[in-house]
């Protein structure tokens, strides 16, 4: 088995991206959690559109039904509305997920290809995923004042930058 410049054993790529590799399995699990979380954000947006109607706690005349498209107005006495603060908060959180989770997915796969230490890699995947879940909770579900959101946001961002730095340093000698 050959070694690279950092004296780490080289693992053939075929062995890195299969279910025998604990790092790849950990990535698959936490990536699945994040995908499901992102899908649930769409449902949370829909729940916010019917928020008071679903809760049944508000008198009938005050219940909200918010729709962004004219063709969605299948209820009487509803109108198109684009700027509901509750719906927009969830949409911003969902957009923030797409802007941060998708690059993380790509960087994490590239990071796996460097054959990282399993304990370090799995803990990075866990912390990043839990940070995004916390970010959603403190931003879209139950808004909490700063710095809670920036800490949760920063955790995944720093982890993604860390993985990028590891990849860059391990591949620098090849350019």
Secondary structure, 3 states (H helix, E strand, C coil): CCECCCCCECCCHHHHCCCCCHHHHHHHHHHHHHHHHHHHHHHHHHHHHCHHHHHCCCCHHHCCCCECCHHHCCCCCCCECCCCHHHHHHHHHHHHHHHHHHHHHHHHHHHHCCCCCHHHHHHHHHHHHHHHHHHHHHHHHCCCCCCHHHHHHHHHHHHHHHHHHHHHHHHHHHC
